[in-house]
Amino acid sequence: MANLTKIDLEYITDESGQRRSVVLPIATFEALLEDLQDLATIAKRRDEPTVSHEELIAELKRDGLLPD
Protein backbone atom coordinates (compact mmCIF):
# COMPACT_ATOMS: atom_id res chain seq x y z
CA MET A 1 0.00 0.00 0.00
CA ALA A 2 1.32 3.42 -0.90
CA ASN A 3 2.35 5.62 2.02
CA LEU A 4 0.46 8.83 1.31
CA THR A 5 2.43 10.86 3.87
CA LYS A 6 5.74 10.28 2.04
CA ILE A 7 4.79 10.76 -1.60
CA ASP A 8 7.37 12.83 -3.47
CA LEU A 9 5.21 15.10 -5.61
CA GLU A 10 6.07 17.89 -7.99
CA TYR A 11 3.41 20.37 -9.03
CA ILE A 12 2.99 22.03 -12.39
CA THR A 13 1.52 25.49 -11.98
CA ASP A 14 -0.01 28.00 -14.33
CA GLU A 15 1.16 31.58 -14.80
CA SER A 16 -0.68 32.70 -11.65
CA GLY A 17 0.88 29.98 -9.49
CA GLN A 18 -2.23 27.80 -9.28
CA ARG A 19 -1.49 24.07 -9.18
CA ARG A 20 -2.76 22.44 -12.36
CA SER A 21 -1.02 19.05 -12.53
CA VAL A 22 1.03 16.65 -10.44
CA VAL A 23 4.17 14.72 -11.35
CA LEU A 24 5.01 11.68 -9.25
CA PRO A 25 7.52 8.83 -9.50
CA ILE A 26 6.33 5.89 -11.61
CA ALA A 27 6.77 3.49 -8.67
CA THR A 28 4.41 5.65 -6.60
CA PHE A 29 1.91 5.81 -9.46
CA GLU A 30 2.00 2.03 -9.87
CA ALA A 31 1.54 1.49 -6.11
CA LEU A 32 -1.45 3.86 -6.09
CA LEU A 33 -2.92 2.07 -9.11
CA GLU A 34 -2.52 -1.30 -7.41
CA ASP A 35 -4.19 0.04 -4.25
CA LEU A 36 -7.07 1.38 -6.35
CA GLN A 37 -7.51 -2.01 -8.04
CA ASP A 38 -7.49 -3.75 -4.65
CA LEU A 39 -10.15 -1.37 -3.32
CA ALA A 40 -12.31 -1.97 -6.41
CA THR A 41 -12.06 -5.73 -5.86
CA ILE A 42 -12.97 -5.35 -2.18
CA ALA A 43 -16.00 -3.22 -3.07
CA LYS A 44 -17.10 -5.69 -5.74
CA ARG A 45 -16.82 -8.67 -3.39
CA ARG A 46 -18.24 -6.97 -0.30
CA ASP A 47 -21.45 -9.01 -0.25
CA GLU A 48 -19.82 -12.41 -0.79
CA PRO A 49 -20.06 -14.85 2.10
CA THR A 50 -16.97 -15.22 4.28
CA VAL A 51 -15.15 -18.42 5.20
CA SER A 52 -13.27 -18.95 8.44
CA HIS A 53 -9.55 -19.68 8.33
CA GLU A 54 -10.17 -23.19 9.65
CA GLU A 55 -12.76 -23.89 6.94
CA LEU A 56 -10.40 -22.62 4.26
CA ILE A 57 -7.53 -24.82 5.47
CA ALA A 58 -9.82 -27.86 5.60
CA GLU A 59 -11.09 -27.18 2.08
CA LEU A 60 -7.57 -26.75 0.69
CA LYS A 61 -6.48 -30.02 2.31
CA ARG A 62 -9.58 -31.81 1.01
CA ASP A 63 -8.81 -30.53 -2.51
CA GLY A 64 -5.20 -31.67 -2.24
CA LEU A 65 -3.81 -28.15 -2.39
CA LEU A 66 -2.29 -28.40 1.11
CA PRO A 67 -0.61 -31.41 2.69
CA ASP A 68 -2.37 -33.09 5.62
C-alpha positions as CSV (number, residue, x, y, z in Angstrom):
1,M,0.0,0.0,0.0
2,A,1.3,3.4,-0.9
3,N,2.3,5.6,2.0
4,L,0.5,8.8,1.3
5,T,2.4,10.9,3.9
6,K,5.7,10.3,2.0
7,I,4.8,10.8,-1.6
8,D,7.4,12.8,-3.5
9,L,5.2,15.1,-5.6
10,E,6.1,17.9,-8.0
11,Y,3.4,20.4,-9.0
12,I,3.0,22.0,-12.4
13,T,1.5,25.5,-12.0
14,D,0.0,28.0,-14.3
15,E,1.2,31.6,-14.8
16,S,-0.7,32.7,-11.7
17,G,0.9,30.0,-9.5
18,Q,-2.2,27.8,-9.3
19,R,-1.5,24.1,-9.2
20,R,-2.8,22.4,-12.4
21,S,-1.0,19.0,-12.5
22,V,1.0,16.7,-10.4
23,V,4.2,14.7,-11.3
24,L,5.0,11.7,-9.2
25,P,7.5,8.8,-9.5
26,I,6.3,5.9,-11.6
27,A,6.8,3.5,-8.7
28,T,4.4,5.6,-6.6
29,F,1.9,5.8,-9.5
30,E,2.0,2.0,-9.9
31,A,1.5,1.5,-6.1
32,L,-1.4,3.9,-6.1
33,L,-2.9,2.1,-9.1
34,E,-2.5,-1.3,-7.4
35,D,-4.2,0.0,-4.3
36,L,-7.1,1.4,-6.3
37,Q,-7.5,-2.0,-8.0
38,D,-7.5,-3.7,-4.6
39,L,-10.2,-1.4,-3.3
40,A,-12.3,-2.0,-6.4
41,T,-12.1,-5.7,-5.9
42,I,-13.0,-5.4,-2.2
43,A,-16.0,-3.2,-3.1
44,K,-17.1,-5.7,-5.7
45,R,-16.8,-8.7,-3.4
46,R,-18.2,-7.0,-0.3
47,D,-21.5,-9.0,-0.3
48,E,-19.8,-12.4,-0.8
49,P,-20.1,-14.9,2.1
50,T,-17.0,-15.2,4.3
51,V,-15.2,-18.4,5.2
52,S,-13.3,-19.0,8.4
53,H,-9.6,-19.7,8.3
54,E,-10.2,-23.2,9.7
55,E,-12.8,-23.9,6.9
56,L,-10.4,-22.6,4.3
57,I,-7.5,-24.8,5.5
58,A,-9.8,-27.9,5.6
59,E,-11.1,-27.2,2.1
60,L,-7.6,-26.7,0.7
61,K,-6.5,-30.0,2.3
62,R,-9.6,-31.8,1.0
63,D,-8.8,-30.5,-2.5
64,G,-5.2,-31.7,-2.2
65,L,-3.8,-28.1,-2.4
66,L,-2.3,-28.4,1.1
67,P,-0.6,-31.4,2.7
68,D,-2.4,-33.1,5.6
